[in-house]
Amino acid sequence: MNRRHALLLATAPLALAGCGFALRTAPSFGFHSIDLALPAGSGLGVELRRQLEGTGQIEVITDAARKSKADVVLESGGEQRERIVVSRTSAGLVTEYQLRMRFTFKVRTPAGRELLPSTEITRQIDQSYSETAALSKEQEALMLYQNMQSDIVQQVMRRLATVKL
């Protein structure tokens, strides 16, 4: 019986490798420097800059005098957050919200050639709500927005990996 288990465990990695399974690795980019043209104070912009710098492959240009030397420019008006009432009780009290986050961006060269057309990434999640736990629900909403923001940043990183000069 132990031999069967050992044989099964030994063949599992081979089966996974044969089907094309691979762990997600850091993306490789077709450019070496980027200018993030985002509004000041954008939480998503700060996280995106950290992720790009963390790859060790990309230089994020923050100096205004060097912006024209960037290989690519990511332009955006910033993220938009929405909180929409989904359901109410018969007394009119809110029982559920839908939290949404939108991020629209495009990528171009400093000369103006469009490399990635205007793209919108939208994330949404439902949140139950209770008046008796209003403070904790506000904290929960902030955590949910943070999770959506991190997911959007990862999607932007994957899309930036497709950009070729």
N, C-alpha and C positions, 0 to 999 in steps of 0.2 A: 504494500500500500504506500509506503514512504517513497518507493521508487517512482510510482505513478505521479505523486505530488511533485517530486523533484523534476520529473520530465515535463510536467505541465507548466511549472514555474519557469523552466529553461526555455520553453518554446513561446511563451507569452510575449516577450520582447520582440522576438522575430516576427510574430504575427502582426504586432502593432507597427513595426517598421515596414513590413510588406504592404500595409494598407495605406501608407503615406502619412501616418501620424508622426508629428514632430512637435516638440514643445515650442511655444512662441518665443522667438528671440528678438533682440533689439533690432529695429529696422535700420537698413542702410539707406543713406540719403544721396541724391544725385547733385547735391550742392554742399558748400562748406560754410557759408555764412548767410544769415537771415536777418532782416529788419522786421520787427513786429510792430506794425502801425496799428496799435490798439489804444483805446482811451486810457488815460492815467487812472490808476486805482482799480483796474479790472482784475478781479480775483482769478478769473480764468486766464488772463494774460500772464499773471505772475506764475501760475502753475505751469502754463505752457512753456514759458521761458526756462523754468527750472528743469522741466523734462528734456527740453532740447539741449541745454547745457550739460545735463547729466549723461547724455549719450557719449560725450567726449569727442564727437565728430563734428559738431556744429558750433560755430561762434555766433552768438546773438549780439548784434550790434546795437548798442544803446546810445552811443555818442552821436549827436546830431550832425557833426562835421563829417562823420564817416558813413552816413546812411547811404550815400550814392555808391559806395564800394561793396555793398551787400550783393550776393549772388541772386537772392530772391527777396521779395517783399510780401509779407502776409498782411493784408488789409482787412479791417473789420470795424464795425461800429460798436462792438462789444456784445456781451451776452444780454439777453432779455429774460427776466424771470416773471412768471405769472402764477397767480393763485386763484383758482376758479372754484366756486361752490358747486358741488356735484349733487348733494342731497341734503334735505332738511327734514326735520320732524314735523308733525302736524301742528306743533306750536310755533314753528318757524325757526327753531334752533338748528344750526349747521351741524351735520353729523359726518360729512365727508367733503374733503377738498381734493382737487387735482392740482398737483404742482407741475409746472412746465418750465423748461429752460430751452432757449433757442440761441444758437450761435451761427451767424452768417459770416462767411469770409471768402476771400479770393486770393490767389497767389499770382504774382506777376514779377517780371524782371524790373530793375530800376529804370530801364528804358521804356517800359510800358507794355511789353509783350505779355499777353495773358498765358500763364502756364496751367492754371487751374481755374475754371470759371466760377462764378459766384455759387457757393455751396451752402446749404443750410442743414445744420444738424440739430435735431429736436429730440429731447428726452422728456418723458412725462411719467408721473407716478401718482397713484391715489394714496391719500392719507386719511385715516379715520380721525374724527375730532370729537372732543368732549369738553364742555365748558368747565367741568370740575377739574380737569387737568390741563388747563389752558397754557400754563407756563411750560410744562413738560412737552406739550404738543408743539409749541414754538421752537423749542430746542430740537425736537425731532425733525421739524421742517427744515431747520438749518443744516442738520446732518444729511437729510435727503438731498437738499440742494448741493451740498458738498460732494456727495456720491455722484450725482448727475454731472457735476462739473468735471470730476475726475474721469468719468466715462467719456465725456465730450473731448477732453484733452487727448485721451488715448485714441479716439477716432480721428482727430486732427493729425496726430502723429502718424497714423497709418496712411492717411491721405497724402501727407507731405512726403512719405517714402515713395509714393508713385510719381512724384514730380521729377521730370528729367529736363535738363537744360538743353 
